[in-house]
């Protein structure tokens, strides 16, 4: 979850930097300040993409490589 956050954001610098949070803690941080996200997260089925830059949304349209037989 930490990789999804804009670490240059002043709120992150003042309130989050250096903290070791569990998943619930990270979700609480995002619920309180959703602007910390680097960009929107797009979901399709069981796949998700952080759309930073927005053109990464097209990754969801590419087939997922399955196991090689």
C-alpha positions as CSV (number, residue, x, y, z in Angstrom):
1,X,0.0,0.0,0.0
2,X,2.8,2.4,0.7
3,X,3.9,2.3,-2.9
4,X,0.5,3.7,-3.9
5,X,1.0,6.9,-2.0
6,X,2.5,10.2,-3.1
7,X,5.3,10.5,-0.7
8,X,6.0,14.2,-1.7
9,X,2.5,15.2,-0.4
10,X,2.9,17.4,2.7
11,X,0.4,15.4,4.7
12,X,2.4,12.2,4.0
13,X,5.6,14.0,5.1
14,X,4.1,15.3,8.3
15,X,1.9,12.4,9.4
16,X,2.8,9.2,7.7
17,X,6.5,9.2,6.8
18,X,8.5,6.7,8.9
19,X,5.4,4.9,10.2
20,X,5.1,1.1,9.9
21,X,1.4,0.4,9.5
22,X,-0.6,-2.8,8.9
23,X,-3.2,-3.0,6.1
24,X,-5.9,-1.5,8.3
25,X,-3.7,1.4,9.2
26,X,-2.9,2.2,5.6
27,X,-6.6,2.0,4.7
28,X,-7.4,4.4,7.5
29,X,-4.7,6.8,6.2
30,X,-6.2,6.7,2.7
31,X,-9.8,7.1,4.1
32,X,-8.7,10.3,5.9
33,X,-6.8,11.7,3.0
34,X,-7.6,10.1,-0.4
35,X,-5.5,12.7,-2.2
36,X,-2.4,10.8,-1.0
37,X,-3.0,8.2,-3.8
38,X,-0.5,8.7,-6.7
39,X,-3.4,8.2,-9.2
40,X,-6.7,6.4,-9.7
41,X,-6.9,2.6,-9.4
42,X,-8.8,0.8,-12.1
43,X,-10.3,-2.6,-11.5
44,X,-11.4,-5.3,-13.9
45,X,-12.3,-8.7,-12.5
46,X,-9.5,-9.8,-10.2
47,X,-7.0,-7.4,-11.8
48,X,-6.1,-3.8,-10.7
49,X,-3.8,-1.2,-12.1
50,X,-2.6,2.1,-10.6
51,X,-3.2,4.4,-13.5
52,X,-0.2,6.7,-13.1
53,X,0.1,7.8,-15.9
54,X,-3.6,7.4,-16.9
55,X,-2.6,5.5,-20.1
56,X,-1.7,2.5,-17.9
57,X,-5.5,1.7,-17.8
58,X,-4.9,-0.1,-21.1
59,X,-3.0,-2.8,-19.3
60,X,-6.3,-4.1,-18.2
61,X,-7.3,-4.8,-21.8
62,X,-4.3,-7.0,-22.4
63,X,-4.7,-10.8,-21.9
64,X,-3.1,-12.2,-18.8
65,X,-0.3,-14.8,-19.5
66,X,-1.4,-18.2,-18.3
67,X,0.7,-21.2,-17.3
68,X,2.8,-22.6,-20.1
69,X,2.0,-26.2,-20.9
